[in-house]
């Protein structure tokens, strides 16, 4: 029997006022919050990259604050996804990669490209974007060297090693729940994010050699927690994905299952932070997955 894929369960972001004195010890210095969280979770989403271009020194600091066997997921720039809406984004994408992302080295995990709710499926625009995404760190560095003046003087354009880069797309419009979109992702090896929310489509079509799952709150967006029964169900899904299988209750846009693999790496992030549920639900899922694995 093939060994299951790597399972990493974590949280979306780590700086929240409501977590202090609840998840974080009351007197823990703010500067130590990342180290504390990274001592519990094997991966965390970086949200700051969505809102603005960071600096190489910031990425280096984050890498130094986390254990050796730890990876960050990188949320793609909203300027690319929400402002430009994936049009004419070669230069912004170069700036994004030149901002210092590659300084994470082996701690650089998957990229999350989140599309806005009013973004409808456009096959040509989606494919044009998928084509220019770098597939490894060397091509990421080459893209970074094409940056413009926005990051001049503070750009990082070197890859510490040669490693593949993984990309995922999160949809928030039902127009994407079609075969054409799923087939495009499969053609380019990009993961379709399984997003659990009451407001947007929840799809589990397998389109890549890894699974990216975001749990936003099943009843209230960013707020509601997951009870024992819900966490049990998610644990079963996570283990099935890691084993290269599909969950028995997989919800798909198309009937055709994804490509069969002996295993898949799985990344799961809890984003239901408004009511201080995310870190505790993540730990609950981790415990259940350990029992099933």
N, C-alpha and C positions, 0 to 999 in steps of 0.2 A: 504493500500500500504506500502511495506517495506521501511524503511529509506535507502537512498542511502549510499553506502560505503564511506569511508574517501577518500578525494581527496587531494593529496599533489603535488603541482607543484613547481619546483625549478630549480636549476642550477647545472652543473657539475663542481665542484671546485669553488673557490672564490678568488684566488690570480692570477690576470692577470694585467700586466702593462697597457694595453690599457683601462682598466676599470677605472683607476684613472683619475679623472677630467671629466669622462663621466657618468658612473654609480655611482661611489663613489665620494663624495664631494672632491674637489681638495686638501684640507688640512687635510683630515681625516687620522689619523695615521694608518700605515699598520696593527698594532696590533688590531685595532678596525674594520677591514674590515669584519671579520666573524660576529661579533655582528650586524653590519649594515645590512649585507645581510640577516641574520636570522631574523631581524625585519620586513623584507618584504616577505620572502619565508618561508614556513613551513617545508621545507626539502632541503637538499643539499647533493650531492654526494661528498664523500671524495676520491680524486684522489691519494693522497699521499700513501695510502695503496697499490696501484697497483705497485708502483715503489720501495718501500722499507718497511721493518718492522719499524713501529713507536714505540713509548715508552708509557707506561701506563700514565705518567704524561702529555703527549701531548693530549691523549684522554680525560683526566680529565679536562684539560684546555679548550678544545673545548666544552665539555659538559657545563662547567660553563659559557661560553660566549654566550649561546643560550637560548631562552625562554623555559619555562616549557613544552609547547605543541609543541615540535620540535623534529624531528628525522633526523638522518643521514643515508644515504645509504652508504654502504661500498663496495668499488671496490676491488675484490679479487686480491691476489698477482700474478703478471705476472710470477714470478718464478714457480708458480704452473701451470698456464695456458699456458704460452708461452715457458718457458725453459723445464720444465718437461713434458709439454703437457699432464697433468693429470695422468702421470704414476709415481708410487712410491712416492705418495705425502702425505702419512699419517703423516710423521714427519714434512714436510713443513707446512702442514695444522695445526698441533699442535702448531708450532712456530707462525703461523699467529694468531691463537686465543689467544696465550699466550702474544702477543705483547701489549695487553691492551685494546682490542676491548670491552671487557665486562665492562670496566670502564665507558662506555657511559650509562650504566643502562637503564632506560626507553627510552632514546633517541637513542637506537640502532634500526635501521630500517633494510630494506632488504639488502641482499648481492647480488652483481653483479659479475658474473663470465663471463668474456669476452674472447672468444676464438679467436685465430689469424686467418687471412684470409686463410692461407694455411693448416689449420686444417680441415680435412675431417671427415665426420661422421663415427664413429666407435662405434657400439652399445655396445660392451663389455666394452670398455674403459669408455664410458660415464656412463654406469650403475654402474661400479665399483666406479667411483667418486661420483655419486649421493648417493650411499649407505653409504659412510663414512661422509657425511656432517651432522653436528650436527643439530638436529631439535628443540632444546630448549636451554636455557641459561645454565641449569645444565649439559647437555651433552657437551655443548661448553666448560664449565669449566673443565669437566673431560678430554676432549681432550687436553685442554691447559696444564694440568698437565703431559702430556706425551711429553712435548717439549724436545728438545735437547740442547746442550751447546750454540747454537747460541743466545739464549735469557736468558741464565743462569744469575742470579743476577738482572734481570730487568723484570721478567715475572709476569703477573697478571693472577691468576688462580681462581678467585672467581666470582660468579654471585650474584648480589645484590638482585635479585628476580627471581622467576620462570616465564619465558615467552617464547613463541614460537619464533623460528628463521625462517626467510623466505629467500629463495634462488631463484635466477633467472639466466638464462644463455642467453648470447648474442652471436649469431652465425654470422660468416662473410664468410661463404662458402655455396654455393647453394646445396651441397650434403646433408645438414641437412633438406632440405625442403621435408621431406618424413614422411610417417605415423609412421614408427618405432621410430623416434626421438620424435615426438609429444606424442605418446603413452607412451614412457618412462618417459617423464616429467610429464604426468598426473598420472602415477603410483606412482611417488615419490612426487607429489604435488609441483613441481618446476615450476616457471613461465618462459615462453618463452618471452624474451624481444622483444617488438615491436620496431625495430630500423628503423628510417626514414633516409634513405640515398640513393644516386644514385648508390652506389658501391656494396651493399650487399643486400641479400634478406630482404624484409619487410613483416613479417608475423604477423598475429593477432590471431593465434590459442590460445584459452584459455585453460590453462593447470593447473591452480592453483586457490586459492581463492583470489588472488590479480593480478593486472596488473602492469607491469613495462615497461615504454615506454621511449625511448631516442630519442630526435630529434636533429640529427647531422647537419641538413642543407639539404634541399630537392634538391638543384641544385649544390652546391659546398660543399664538405665535410668539416665540421667544420667552414664554412665561411658564406654561404648564409643565409639570414634571411627568415622569414615567413611573407608573405603579409596578408592582412586582410582576404582574401578568404581562404587561407590555415589555418589560425588560427581558423576561423569559423568551418571548417571541423574537425579540431582536437578537438575543444570544444565539438562538437556533439559526437565524438567517446568517449571522456573521460566521458561524462555524461551517455552514453549508458553503458559503462563498469561499472560505479559506481552503476547503476540501476540493475546490474546483466544481462544486455542484451549484444548482440553483435552489433557493428555498421552495418548499412545497407551495407556499402561498405567493409566489413571485407575481407581481403586477407588471405587465409588460405592454409596451406600445404595439408590439407585433408578436405574432404567435411563434415565430421561429426563435428557438433558444439561441443563446450566445455561443461562441466557439468553445469547444470542450478543451479544458486544460487540466493537468493533474493537480494544480493548486493555483490559488490567486492570493496576492497580498491584499489585505483589507485595512482601510483607514476609516475610522468612525470618530466624528466630532460632535459633541453636544453643544448646541447654541441656544439653549433655553436658560439664559443667564439672568433674565429680569427678576426672577423670584429665587435666585440663589440655588437653582436646582442643578445646573450643569455639572459641577464637579462631583456631586454626590451621585447623580444618575450615572455618570461615567464610571465611577468606582463600582457601582452596583452591576453594571454591565460587564466590567472586567472580571468580577468575581464569578459571574454566571458562565462566562466564556471559559474561564479556567476549569470549571467543573465539567464542561462538555468536551473540552479538547483532549 
